[in-house]
Amino acid sequence: MNREEWLGQAVDLLRSEFASQAVEVPAKVLVSCSFAKDRNKKVEGSCFNPTASADAETVQITVSPIVVDTTKVLGILVHELCHACLPTGTGHKAPFKRLGVAMGLAGKPK
């Protein structure tokens, strides 16, 4: 299994965890490994809303290929899925923080 397959399976398994918080993960989520647009920034993950996809329905999440610790990769994925589940423009404001904490994330969202 390659990393992107693993990430896709993780999304499927996390759906029930988000559902337990009364939050629905979008039906179409594509996770890939890639660098941030500006490689000088230390961006480990990103979430692109469906308007950025060709079909206007798929949320696209990226995780940096530099991150190899599976626990950290999973944390990045949960962080990005929180963005995917909340309205566009929420950023790291209170609703994001509440969902992140409920999903087990700790520390300042960044």
C-alpha positions in Angstrom: 0.0 0.0 0.0 1.4 3.4 -0.9 1.1 6.5 1.3 -1.9 8.0 -0.6 -3.8 4.7 -0.3 -3.1 4.7 3.4 -4.3 8.3 3.7 -7.5 7.5 1.7 -8.2 4.6 4.1 -7.6 6.9 7.0 -10.2 9.3 5.7 -12.7 6.5 5.4 -12.0 5.4 9.0 -12.2 8.9 10.4 -15.7 9.5 8.9 -17.3 7.8 11.9 -15.2 9.8 14.3 -16.3 13.1 12.8 -19.9 11.8 12.7 -19.7 11.2 16.4 -19.2 15.0 16.7 -22.2 15.6 14.4 -19.9 16.6 11.6 -20.0 15.1 8.1 -16.8 14.6 6.1 -17.5 15.6 2.5 -18.4 12.7 0.2 -15.5 13.3 -2.2 -12.1 13.8 -0.6 -8.9 13.2 -2.4 -5.7 13.1 -0.4 -2.3 13.4 -2.0 1.3 14.0 -0.9 2.9 17.2 -2.2 4.9 20.2 -1.2 3.3 23.6 -0.5 3.2 26.1 -3.3 6.0 28.0 -1.6 8.5 25.3 -0.5 10.2 27.8 1.7 7.2 27.8 4.0 6.9 25.0 6.5 3.4 24.0 5.5 2.8 20.4 6.3 -0.8 20.2 5.0 -3.4 22.1 3.0 -7.1 21.8 2.2 -8.6 23.1 -1.0 -12.4 23.5 -1.1 -14.3 22.0 -4.0 -14.3 25.1 -6.1 -10.6 24.4 -6.7 -11.3 21.0 -8.2 -12.2 20.1 -11.8 -15.5 18.6 -10.8 -16.3 21.4 -8.3 -17.3 18.6 -5.8 -14.0 17.1 -4.6 -12.2 18.4 -1.5 -8.4 18.1 -2.1 -6.1 17.7 0.8 -2.3 17.6 0.6 0.2 16.3 3.2 3.9 17.1 2.9 6.0 14.0 1.8 8.7 15.2 4.3 6.5 14.2 7.3 7.1 10.5 7.9 5.9 10.0 11.4 2.6 8.3 11.0 1.1 9.8 14.1 2.0 13.3 12.9 0.7 12.5 9.4 -2.6 11.4 10.9 -2.8 14.6 13.0 -2.2 16.7 9.9 -4.9 14.8 8.1 -7.4 15.4 11.0 -6.5 19.1 11.0 -7.1 19.3 7.2 -10.4 17.3 7.5 -11.6 19.8 10.1 -11.1 22.5 7.5 -12.9 20.4 4.9 -15.9 19.9 7.2 -16.4 23.6 8.1 -17.6 26.4 5.9 -15.1 28.0 3.6 -13.4 31.0 5.3 -13.7 29.6 8.9 -9.9 29.4 9.0 -8.6 28.7 12.5 -11.3 30.6 14.4 -13.4 29.2 17.3 -15.5 26.7 15.3 -12.3 25.1 14.0 -10.7 25.1 17.4 -13.7 23.4 19.0 -13.9 20.7 16.3 -10.1 20.1 16.4 -10.2 19.7 20.2 -13.2 17.3 19.9 -11.2 15.3 17.4 -8.2 15.0 19.7 -6.0 17.8 18.3 -4.0 19.8 20.9 -2.1 23.0 20.9 -2.6 26.2 18.9 -4.1 25.5 15.5 -1.7 26.7 12.8 
